Amino acid sequence: ERNAREPHGDGDQSKHTVESAEGKILREVWASGADYADTIDGSSSGGTSIHRLCVFGRVDSVARLLNRSVGADERRRLLEKRISVLRVTPLMATVTARRFLPQPVLQQIPASDHVQIARLLLAAGARTEAKDLAGHTAFMKAVGDFPTPTQWAIGKEILLAGGNINAKNRFGETALY
């Protein structure tokens, strides 16, 4: 309920233990990827153009969209817009793009495009401490399970922009965990 009422924020960030019933469900939803891929490829409602542009490495289009946003409130709504039940921001979508795109698509997108997009989003004011459904920040996603070289590069950009290396998810875990 709270997540539905708050499309531009972190939503429910209540703490859970891994062993609790709620914690197990939360872990399963997050680990499964839920509806993230469907939302990005447009087969489910709720995707926004900025998320798709970020995932598909459209640097110039992301820059134009950010430049067209008028005023701090409009820009914040654009940078904080969440998609999927996972509550993914455009920065989070950029971080995870190279892990989820099919190989033929990846071959057409230079890895540097995703790093450039992350820089654009951070320069525009993307919150480094925004959290997804499980409480993961973009940095946690960048250096989490099986990171790619591109994710490491984006993780560095996030830290340079003030990201917290010690941020904790809803289970109390840090990126090092």
Backbone hydrogen bonds, N-H to C=O, Kabsch-Sander energy under -0.5 kcal/mol:
donor,donor_aa,acceptor,acceptor_aa,energy
5,R,1,E,-1.8
6,E,2,R,-0.9
6,E,3,N,-0.5
9,G,6,E,-1.0
16,H,170,R,-2.5
20,S,17,T,-0.8
24,K,20,S,-2.5
25,I,21,A,-2.0
26,L,22,E,-2.6
27,R,23,G,-2.5
28,E,24,K,-2.3
29,V,25,I,-2.6
30,W,26,L,-2.6
31,A,27,R,-3.1
32,S,28,E,-1.9
33,G,29,V,-0.8
33,G,30,W,-0.9
34,A,29,V,-0.6
36,Y,33,G,-2.5
39,T,35,D,-2.3
40,I,36,Y,-2.4
41,D,37,A,-2.5
42,G,39,T,-0.5
43,S,38,D,-1.3
44,S,38,D,-1.1
47,G,44,S,-0.7
52,R,48,T,-1.9
53,L,49,S,-2.8
54,C,50,I,-2.3
55,V,51,H,-2.6
56,F,52,R,-2.5
57,G,54,C,-1.3
58,R,53,L,-2.6
59,V,57,G,-1.6
62,V,58,R,-2.4
63,A,59,V,-2.5
64,R,60,D,-2.4
65,L,61,S,-2.5
66,L,62,V,-2.6
67,N,63,A,-2.4
68,R,64,R,-2.0
69,S,65,L,-1.0
71,G,69,S,-0.6
74,E,70,V,-0.6
75,R,71,G,-2.0
76,R,72,A,-2.5
77,R,73,D,-2.4
78,L,74,E,-2.0
79,L,75,R,-2.6
80,E,76,R,-2.2
81,K,77,R,-0.8
82,R,7,P,-1.7
83,I,88,V,-1.5
87,R,84,S,-1.7
88,V,83,I,-2.3
93,A,89,T,-2.4
94,T,90,P,-2.1
95,V,91,L,-2.2
96,T,92,M,-2.1
97,A,93,A,-1.0
99,R,96,T,-1.4
100,F,96,T,-1.0
100,F,97,A,-1.0
101,L,97,A,-1.8
105,V,102,P,-0.8
106,L,102,P,-2.4
107,Q,103,Q,-2.2
108,Q,105,V,-1.5
109,I,106,L,-1.7
113,D,110,P,-1.8
114,H,110,P,-0.7
114,H,111,A,-0.8
115,V,111,A,-1.4
116,Q,112,S,-2.6
117,I,113,D,-2.3
118,A,114,H,-2.2
119,R,115,V,-2.2
120,L,116,Q,-2.4
121,L,117,I,-2.7
122,L,118,A,-2.6
123,A,119,R,-2.8
124,A,120,L,-1.9
125,G,121,L,-0.5
125,G,122,L,-1.0
126,A,121,L,-2.7
130,A,127,R,-0.9
132,D,136,H,-1.9
133,L,86,L,-2.9
135,G,132,D,-1.7
141,K,137,T,-1.9
142,A,138,A,-2.1
143,V,139,F,-2.0
144,G,140,M,-0.7
152,W,148,T,-2.2
153,A,149,P,-2.2
154,I,150,T,-2.5
155,G,151,Q,-2.9
156,K,152,W,-2.1
157,E,153,A,-1.8
158,I,154,I,-2.4
159,L,155,G,-2.2
160,L,156,K,-2.6
161,A,157,E,-1.5
162,G,159,L,-1.7
163,G,158,I,-2.7
165,I,163,G,-0.7
167,A,164,N,-1.4
169,N,173,E,-2.3
170,R,134,A,-2.4
172,G,169,N,-1.9
175,A,165,I,-0.6
177,Y,174,T,-0.7
